[in-house]
Structures are given as C-alpha cells and as structure tokens.
Amino acid sequence: MASYYIIVNPVSGRGAGEKSIPLLEQFFNEQKMAYKIQKTARPWHATELAQEASKNGYDVIVGVGGDGTSNEIINGMMLAKESGASLPSLAIIAVGRGNDFAFSMGVPTTLEEGCQNLLHGKPSLIDIGRVTGGDYPQGRYFGNGVGVGFDAVVGFEALKLTWLSGFPSYIVAALKTIFLYFHAPLVEISYGDQNLTIPSLMVSIMNGRRMGGGFMMAPDGKRDDGLLNICIATQVSRARIFTLIPHFMRGDQATQKEIRTFQAKQVVVTALKGVLPAHADGETLCIEGKQLSIELLPQQINLICPE
C-alpha cells in the first residue's frame, strides 16, 4: 500500500489550507490510504518536511497550498535528491491564491479534483529550474518560473492586498505597479552564444505557462521539453503598459513589437544599470539584485498528473 505524506500550509488561500484538513482526512480514510498530515508552521518549513519525507521512504508527498508551498516542497525534494535520496512522487492539491504551478503542470486546481487526481492520475517526469543569485547565492529551485522586474514587483504588491485574493489581486497590483515601476533597468541577457543588451521592463523565465493567477507568460510552455521559455518586455510608456496587459492575459503578447520571446536551457540576466527585483514561483529572490543565473534541469521529479 502506498504511503502519503501530506504537507498542509494552513494559511494558504486565506485559511483554505486549514479548512481542507477535515476533508482530506475523510477522503484518505474512506479510501483506506496510509497517510500522515503535517501542517507548516513557518517559512521554509515545507522544505524541511519534504526532505524528511523523501529520506524516510514515503511513496508520495502531497502539497496542500499554493505556489509558495509547492516551491518549498520542490526545494526540499531536490535537496534530498542532492544527498542521494530516492525521491517519492509529488502530488499537488491546489488551495492557494494563484495556483499557477498546478495550472501550468496540468494539475487540477480544486480540492475535490485534486483528491481524485491522487486516485486516477499517473506520475509524469517534469523539468525543474534552478536560479542562483540575489539572496540565494547557493541557489534555489523552482517549478513554474522566475520573474524579473515589473512581474516581480506586481507579485510583491499583490501580497500587500490582504483585502483581495486570487487573480483580481494581481490585476490591482499590476495597475498599481505601473506607477511604481516604469523605468526599465539596462540589462544584459546571455543565453547560448547570444548576448542581448536592452532596457528591459520585465524578463520572465518560465518552466510553466502562467504567472499571477492569469497572465500567460509562456502559453506554449511544456513541463517536460527541457527548455525555458523567456519573455522580455522592453521599455515602454505607462500608457502602453495598460494596453499590453490584455495581451499577456490572452497569451498573444509575442505579436507585439515591444515583446521578445525565445527558448534556452540556461539564461543569465545582469543589471548593467539599475537593479533586479525578482521572484521564483512568487517567492522573493531579491529586491535589488545585480545578476541571476537560471538553468533548467530536465525530468527531475515525478508529478502525479491526470492521464
């Protein structure tokens, strides 16, 4: 019988994590599945728990929370893998605010469907990214993507909107950010044998497809193709930012002249003038970074996905 280690972020989704526990217990008991539930109590706690579960031989780690919870669990699993542990599969039950990682990986984004995915889904190897720099010179793993510049500031501002949640909070934060962050730093973007020097308002480096609960940063992204999808927005006016937002919501921003997209296995972003605010899966990497190196590691973790 498979054993499940369930890591619940109780504050995720404005308390949706805590409220999900009785329903999870009922589900696992009805299905006669062996499980242990552990709530997180502090930042980075899910990473510690995932390392422990990986080393203790559990078959499946179930992350119950949002993108931040998934990110911490991925880091714990990858750190356990570095130490030689055989990894369990990963399952996600999305109860967070954005749930971009789950959406991008093709995992259901409701509690009920997430539970059914545990019964009927199949493990599928997915790529995992690693970013080095900023507040993480030792590196930090990510599942969905890294946002640099405007994208990162939107995430920082969305966290402050305690009165609003979900995609609407990111829309409000994006509108607010237009007036906070509109001077693009001069950056050098290196990938393969290419070097691009450009004033860049935003650089999104994606393993997944969506950020901010509804912005399709990489509409054609695939979880297992071994490639990062990079989207760059050059310096534009504040008025032009307003008109670009709908394109990112639809995922057709590549048709706009101010947007550049390409794929790569590794990217280095360096601020030549200005600084780099950045996040990984919504978790702060730095406020005033100078250089970030991002690489994609192919087929690292088995994620339980619908067939």
DRENDO-1510 file (C-alpha; in Angstrom, 1 decimal, always signed):
<recs>
REC; n; res; u; v; w
REC; 1; MET; +0.0; +0.0; +0.0 .
REC; 2; ALA; +1.3; +3.4; -1.0 .
REC; 3; SER; +2.1; +5.8; +1.9 .
REC; 4; TYR; +1.3; +9.5; +1.6 .
REC; 5; TYR; +3.0; +12.4; +3.5 .
REC; 6; ILE; +0.6; +15.4; +3.3 .
REC; 7; ILE; +2.2; +18.8; +3.9 .
REC; 8; VAL; -0.5; +21.5; +4.5 .
REC; 9; ASN; +0.1; +25.2; +4.6 .
REC; 10; PRO; -2.8; +26.2; +6.9 .
REC; 11; VAL; -2.7; +29.9; +6.0 .
REC; 12; SER; -2.7; +29.3; +2.2 .
REC; 13; GLY; -5.6; +30.7; +0.3 .
REC; 14; ARG; -6.7; +32.8; +3.3 .
REC; 15; GLY; -7.1; +29.8; +5.5 .
REC; 16; ALA; -8.3; +27.4; +2.8 .
REC; 17; GLY; -5.4; +25.1; +3.8 .
REC; 18; GLU; -6.6; +24.7; +7.3 .
REC; 19; LYS; -10.2; +24.2; +6.2 .
REC; 20; SER; -9.1; +21.5; +3.8 .
REC; 21; ILE; -7.8; +19.2; +6.6 .
REC; 22; PRO; -11.1; +17.6; +7.7 .
REC; 23; LEU; -12.0; +16.9; +4.0 .
REC; 24; LEU; -8.6; +15.4; +3.4 .
REC; 25; GLU; -8.8; +13.1; +6.4 .
REC; 26; GLN; -12.3; +12.0; +5.3 .
REC; 27; PHE; -11.1; +11.3; +1.8 .
REC; 28; PHE; -8.0; +9.3; +2.9 .
REC; 29; ASN; -9.9; +7.4; +5.5 .
REC; 30; GLU; -12.7; +6.4; +3.1 .
REC; 31; GLN; -10.1; +5.3; +0.5 .
REC; 32; LYS; -8.2; +3.4; +3.3 .
REC; 33; MET; -5.0; +5.1; +2.2 .
REC; 34; ALA; -2.0; +5.2; +4.6 .
REC; 35; TYR; -1.2; +8.8; +5.3 .
REC; 36; LYS; +0.3; +11.4; +7.7 .
REC; 37; ILE; -0.7; +15.1; +7.8 .
REC; 38; GLN; +1.8; +17.7; +8.9 .
REC; 39; LYS; +1.0; +21.4; +9.0 .
REC; 40; THR; +3.7; +24.0; +8.2 .
REC; 41; ALA; +4.5; +26.5; +11.0 .
REC; 42; ARG; +7.0; +28.9; +9.4 .
REC; 43; PRO; +8.7; +29.9; +6.2 .
REC; 44; TRP; +10.8; +27.1; +4.7 .
REC; 45; HIS; +9.2; +24.5; +7.0 .
REC; 46; ALA; +7.7; +22.7; +4.0 .
REC; 47; THR; +11.2; +22.3; +2.6 .
REC; 48; GLU; +12.4; +20.7; +5.8 .
REC; 49; LEU; +9.3; +18.4; +5.9 .
REC; 50; ALA; +9.8; +17.4; +2.2 .
REC; 51; GLN; +13.4; +16.5; +2.8 .
REC; 52; GLU; +12.4; +14.4; +5.8 .
REC; 53; ALA; +9.6; +12.6; +3.9 .
REC; 54; SER; +11.9; +11.9; +1.0 .
REC; 55; LYS; +14.6; +10.4; +3.2 .
REC; 56; ASN; +12.0; +8.4; +5.2 .
REC; 57; GLY; +10.7; +6.4; +2.3 .
REC; 58; TYR; +7.3; +7.8; +1.7 .
REC; 59; ASP; +5.8; +7.0; -1.7 .
REC; 60; VAL; +4.0; +10.3; -2.3 .
REC; 61; ILE; +4.4; +13.8; -0.9 .
REC; 62; VAL; +1.2; +15.7; -1.2 .
REC; 63; GLY; +1.5; +19.5; -1.1 .
REC; 64; VAL; -1.7; +21.3; +0.0 .
REC; 65; GLY; -1.3; +25.0; -0.5 .
REC; 66; GLY; -0.4; +27.5; -3.2 .
REC; 67; ASP; +2.6; +28.2; -5.3 .
REC; 68; GLY; +4.9; +29.1; -2.4 .
REC; 69; THR; +4.1; +25.7; -0.7 .
REC; 70; SER; +4.8; +23.9; -3.9 .
REC; 71; ASN; +8.1; +25.8; -4.3 .
REC; 72; GLU; +9.3; +24.9; -0.8 .
REC; 73; ILE; +8.4; +21.2; -1.3 .
REC; 74; ILE; +10.2; +21.1; -4.6 .
REC; 75; ASN; +13.3; +22.6; -2.9 .
REC; 76; GLY; +13.1; +20.0; -0.1 .
REC; 77; MET; +12.8; +17.2; -2.6 .
REC; 78; MET; +15.7; +18.4; -4.8 .
REC; 79; LEU; +17.9; +18.9; -1.7 .
REC; 80; ALA; +17.1; +15.4; -0.7 .
REC; 81; LYS; +18.0; +14.2; -4.2 .
REC; 82; GLU; +21.3; +16.0; -3.9 .
REC; 83; SER; +22.1; +14.0; -0.8 .
REC; 84; GLY; +21.4; +10.7; -2.6 .
REC; 85; ALA; +17.8; +10.0; -1.5 .
REC; 86; SER; +15.4; +8.2; -3.8 .
REC; 87; LEU; +12.5; +10.7; -4.4 .
REC; 88; PRO; +8.8; +9.9; -3.9 .
REC; 89; SER; +6.3; +11.2; -6.3 .
REC; 90; LEU; +4.8; +14.7; -5.8 .
REC; 91; ALA; +1.1; +15.5; -5.8 .
REC; 92; ILE; -0.4; +18.9; -5.6 .
REC; 93; ILE; -3.8; +19.8; -4.1 .
REC; 94; ALA; -4.1; +23.5; -5.0 .
REC; 95; VAL; -5.9; +25.7; -2.4 .
REC; 96; GLY; -3.7; +28.8; -2.8 .
REC; 97; ARG; -4.3; +32.2; -4.3 .
REC; 98; GLY; -2.7; +31.9; -7.8 .
REC; 99; ASN; -2.1; +28.2; -8.2 .
REC; 100; ASP; +0.0; +28.9; -11.2 .
REC; 101; PHE; +2.3; +25.9; -10.8 .
REC; 102; ALA; -0.6; +23.5; -10.7 .
REC; 103; PHE; -2.3; +25.1; -13.7 .
REC; 104; SER; +1.0; +25.2; -15.7 .
REC; 105; MET; +1.6; +21.5; -15.0 .
REC; 106; GLY; -1.9; +20.4; -16.0 .
REC; 107; VAL; -2.9; +19.5; -12.4 .
REC; 108; PRO; -6.5; +20.2; -11.2 .
REC; 109; THR; -6.9; +23.4; -9.3 .
REC; 110; THR; -9.7; +22.5; -6.9 .
REC; 111; LEU; -9.6; +20.4; -3.7 .
REC; 112; GLU; -12.1; +17.8; -4.9 .
REC; 113; GLU; -10.4; +17.3; -8.3 .
REC; 114; GLY; -7.0; +17.2; -6.7 .
REC; 115; CYS; -8.1; +14.3; -4.5 .
REC; 116; GLN; -9.5; +12.5; -7.5 .
REC; 117; ASN; -6.1; +13.0; -9.2 .
REC; 118; LEU; -4.5; +11.1; -6.4 .
REC; 119; LEU; -6.6; +8.1; -7.3 .
REC; 120; HIS; -6.6; +8.2; -11.0 .
REC; 121; GLY; -3.5; +10.3; -12.0 .
REC; 122; LYS; -0.2; +8.9; -13.2 .
REC; 123; PRO; +3.4; +10.0; -12.3 .
REC; 124; SER; +5.0; +12.1; -15.1 .
REC; 125; LEU; +8.5; +13.4; -15.0 .
REC; 126; ILE; +8.7; +17.2; -15.1 .
REC; 127; ASP; +11.6; +19.6; -15.5 .
REC; 128; ILE; +12.8; +21.7; -12.6 .
REC; 129; GLY; +14.5; +25.1; -12.8 .
REC; 130; ARG; +17.4; +26.4; -10.6 .
REC; 131; VAL; +18.2; +30.1; -10.1 .
REC; 132; THR; +21.4; +31.3; -8.5 .
REC; 133; GLY; +22.0; +34.9; -7.3 .
REC; 134; GLY; +20.3; +37.6; -5.4 .
REC; 135; ASP; +19.5; +36.5; -1.8 .
REC; 136; TYR; +20.3; +32.9; -2.9 .
REC; 137; PRO; +23.9; +32.7; -3.9 .
REC; 138; GLN; +23.7; +28.9; -3.1 .
REC; 139; GLY; +20.8; +28.6; -5.5 .
REC; 140; ARG; +17.0; +28.0; -5.2 .
REC; 141; TYR; +14.9; +25.6; -7.2 .
REC; 142; PHE; +11.6; +26.5; -8.9 .
REC; 143; GLY; +8.8; +24.6; -10.7 .
REC; 144; ASN; +6.9; +27.3; -12.6 .
REC; 145; GLY; +9.1; +30.3; -13.3 .
REC; 146; VAL; +11.3; +33.3; -12.4 .
REC; 147; GLY; +10.1; +36.8; -12.8 .
REC; 148; VAL; +12.4; +39.8; -13.0 .
REC; 149; GLY; +11.4; +43.5; -13.0 .
REC; 150; PHE; +7.8; +44.5; -13.4 .
REC; 151; ASP; +6.5; +41.0; -12.9 .
REC; 152; ALA; +8.3; +40.6; -9.6 .
REC; 153; VAL; +7.0; +44.0; -8.3 .
REC; 154; VAL; +3.4; +43.0; -9.2 .
REC; 155; GLY; +3.9; +39.9; -7.0 .
REC; 156; PHE; +5.3; +42.0; -4.1 .
REC; 157; GLU; +2.4; +44.4; -4.3 .
REC; 158; ALA; -0.2; +41.6; -4.6 .
REC; 159; LEU; +1.0; +40.2; -1.2 .
REC; 160; LYS; +0.1; +43.6; +0.4 .
REC; 161; LEU; -3.5; +43.4; -0.7 .
REC; 162; THR; -4.9; +41.5; +2.2 .
REC; 163; TRP; -8.4; +42.6; +1.4 .
REC; 164; LEU; -8.3; +40.9; -2.0 .
REC; 165; SER; -7.3; +37.4; -3.3 .
REC; 166; GLY; -6.9; +35.4; -6.5 .
REC; 167; PHE; -6.4; +36.9; -9.9 .
REC; 168; PRO; -8.2; +40.2; -9.1 .
REC; 169; SER; -5.4; +40.9; -6.5 .
REC; 170; TYR; -2.8; +40.6; -9.3 .
REC; 171; ILE; -4.8; +42.9; -11.6 .
REC; 172; VAL; -5.0; +45.6; -8.9 .
REC; 173; ALA; -1.3; +45.1; -8.1 .
REC; 174; ALA; -0.4; +45.3; -11.8 .
REC; 175; LEU; -2.2; +48.6; -12.2 .
REC; 176; LYS; -0.5; +49.9; -9.0 .
REC; 177; THR; +2.9; +48.8; -10.2 .
REC; 178; ILE; +2.5; +50.8; -13.4 .
REC; 179; PHE; +3.0; +53.9; -11.3 .
REC; 180; LEU; +5.7; +52.4; -9.1 .
REC; 181; TYR; +8.0; +50.6; -11.6 .
REC; 182; PHE; +8.2; +52.0; -15.1 .
REC; 183; HIS; +11.9; +52.9; -15.5 .
REC; 184; ALA; +13.5; +49.8; -17.1 .
REC; 185; PRO; +17.0; +48.9; -16.0 .
REC; 186; LEU; +19.6; +48.3; -18.7 .
REC; 187; VAL; +20.2; +44.5; -18.6 .
REC; 188; GLU; +22.4; +42.1; -20.4 .
REC; 189; ILE; +20.7; +38.8; -21.2 .
REC; 190; SER; +23.0; +35.9; -22.1 .
REC; 191; TYR; +21.8; +32.6; -23.5 .
REC; 192; GLY; +23.7; +30.0; -25.5 .
REC; 193; ASP; +26.2; +32.0; -27.6 .
REC; 194; GLN; +23.8; +35.1; -27.7 .
REC; 195; ASN; +24.2; +38.3; -25.7 .
REC; 196; LEU; +21.4; +40.8; -25.7 .
REC; 197; THR; +21.8; +44.3; -24.1 .
REC; 198; ILE; +18.5; +46.1; -23.7 .
REC; 199; PRO; +16.4; +48.3; -21.4 .
REC; 200; SER; +14.0; +45.7; -20.1 .
REC; 201; LEU; +10.9; +46.4; -18.0 .
REC; 202; MET; +10.4; +42.7; -17.5 .
REC; 203; VAL; +12.1; +39.4; -18.0 .
REC; 204; SER; +10.0; +36.2; -17.4 .
REC; 205; ILE; +11.9; +32.9; -17.4 .
REC; 206; MET; +9.3; +30.1; -17.5 .
REC; 207; ASN; +9.2; +26.4; -17.0 .
REC; 208; GLY; +5.5; +26.6; -16.7 .
REC; 209; ARG; +2.9; +28.7; -18.6 .
REC; 210; ARG; +1.2; +31.1; -16.3 .
REC; 211; MET; +2.0; +33.6; -13.5 .
REC; 212; GLY; +0.0; +35.9; -11.4 .
REC; 213; GLY; -3.1; +33.8; -11.5 .
REC; 214; GLY; -4.0; +34.7; -15.1 .
REC; 215; PHE; -1.0; +36.1; -17.1 .
REC; 216; MET; +0.0; +33.6; -19.8 .
REC; 217; MET; +3.8; +34.4; -19.8 .
REC; 218; ALA; +4.6; +31.3; -21.8 .
REC; 219; PRO; +1.4; +30.0; -23.4 .
REC; 220; ASP; +3.3; +27.2; -25.3 .
REC; 221; GLY; +5.4; +26.1; -22.3 .
REC; 222; LYS; +5.7; +22.4; -21.6 .
REC; 223; ARG; +6.6; +20.8; -18.3 .
REC; 224; ASP; +9.0; +18.2; -19.8 .
REC; 225; ASP; +10.6; +19.7; -23.0 .
REC; 226; GLY; +13.9; +20.6; -21.4 .
REC; 227; LEU; +13.6; +24.2; -22.4 .
REC; 228; LEU; +13.0; +27.5; -20.6 .
REC; 229; ASN; +10.6; +30.0; -22.3 .
REC; 230; ILE; +11.8; +33.5; -22.0 .
REC; 231; CYS; +9.6; +36.6; -22.5 .
REC; 232; ILE; +11.2; +40.1; -22.5 .
REC; 233; ALA; +9.3; +43.4; -22.4 .
REC; 234; THR; +11.4; +46.4; -23.4 .
REC; 235; GLN; +11.0; +49.9; -22.1 .
REC; 236; VAL; +7.5; +51.3; -22.8 .
REC; 237; SER; +5.4; +54.1; -21.6 .
REC; 238; ARG; +3.0; +53.7; -18.7 .
REC; 239; ALA; +0.1; +54.1; -21.2 .
REC; 240; ARG; +1.5; +51.3; -23.3 .
REC; 241; ILE; +1.7; +49.0; -20.2 .
REC; 242; PHE; -2.0; +49.4; -19.8 .
REC; 243; THR; -2.6; +48.2; -23.4 .
REC; 244; LEU; -0.1; +45.3; -23.1 .
REC; 245; ILE; -1.8; +43.7; -20.1 .
REC; 246; PRO; -4.7; +42.2; -22.0 .
REC; 247; HIS; -2.2; +40.6; -24.4 .
REC; 248; PHE; -0.5; +38.9; -21.5 .
REC; 249; MET; -3.9; +37.7; -20.2 .
REC; 250; ARG; -4.6; +36.2; -23.7 .
REC; 251; GLY; -1.1; +34.9; -24.2 .
REC; 252; ASP; -0.6; +36.6; -27.5 .
REC; 253; GLN; +1.9; +39.2; -26.4 .
REC; 254; ALA; +4.6; +37.8; -28.8 .
REC; 255; THR; +2.7; +39.6; -31.6 .
REC; 256; GLN; +3.6; +43.0; -30.1 .
REC; 257; LYS; +6.7; +44.7; -31.2 .
REC; 258; GLU; +7.9; +45.5; -27.7 .
REC; 259; ILE; +8.0; +41.8; -26.7 .
REC; 260; ARG; +10.7; +39.3; -27.5 .
REC; 261; THR; +10.4; +35.6; -26.8 .
REC; 262; PHE; +12.8; +32.7; -27.2 .
REC; 263; GLN; +13.8; +29.4; -25.7 .
REC; 264; ALA; +17.0; +28.4; -23.9 .
REC; 265; LYS; +18.4; +25.8; -21.5 .
REC; 266; GLN; +20.2; +28.4; -19.5 .
REC; 267; VAL; +19.9; +32.2; -19.1 .
REC; 268; VAL; +22.0; +34.8; -17.2 .
REC; 269; VAL; +20.4; +38.2; -16.5 .
REC; 270; THR; +22.8; +41.0; -15.4 .
REC; 271; ALA; +21.8; +44.6; -14.5 .
REC; 272; LEU; +24.3; +47.0; -16.1 .
REC; 273; LYS; +22.3; +50.0; -14.9 .
REC; 274; GLY; +19.7; +49.7; -12.1 .
REC; 275; VAL; +18.8; +46.7; -10.1 .
REC; 276; LEU; +16.8; +43.5; -10.5 .
REC; 277; PRO; +13.8; +42.8; -8.3 .
REC; 278; ALA; +13.0; +39.1; -8.8 .
REC; 279; HIS; +10.9; +36.2; -7.6 .
REC; 280; ALA; +10.8; +32.4; -8.1 .
REC; 281; ASP; +7.3; +30.9; -8.1 .
REC; 282; GLY; +6.1; +34.0; -6.3 .
REC; 283; GLU; +8.8; +33.7; -3.6 .
REC; 284; THR; +11.2; +36.7; -3.3 .
REC; 285; LEU; +14.6; +36.1; -4.7 .
REC; 286; CYS; +15.8; +39.7; -4.2 .
REC; 287; ILE; +14.7; +43.3; -4.2 .
REC; 288; GLU; +17.9; +44.8; -5.6 .
REC; 289; GLY; +19.8; +42.0; -7.3 .
REC; 290; LYS; +22.6; +42.5; -9.8 .
REC; 291; GLN; +22.8; +39.1; -11.5 .
REC; 292; LEU; +20.7; +36.0; -11.8 .
REC; 293; SER; +21.7; +32.7; -13.4 .
REC; 294; ILE; +18.9; +30.4; -14.4 .
REC; 295; GLU; +19.1; +26.8; -15.7 .
REC; 296; LEU; +16.7; +24.1; -16.4 .
REC; 297; LEU; +17.2; +20.5; -15.1 .
REC; 298; PRO; +15.3; +18.0; -17.3 .
REC; 299; GLN; +12.9; +15.4; -15.9 .
REC; 300; GLN; +13.7; +15.7; -12.2 .
REC; 301; ILE; +10.5; +14.9; -10.2 .
REC; 302; ASN; +7.6; +12.6; -10.9 .
REC; 303; LEU; +4.4; +14.7; -10.6 .
REC; 304; ILE; +1.1; +13.0; -10.4 .
REC; 305; CYS; -1.0; +14.3; -13.3 .
REC; 306; PRO; -4.2; +13.4; -15.0 .
REC; 307; GLU; -3.8; +10.9; -17.8 .
</recs>
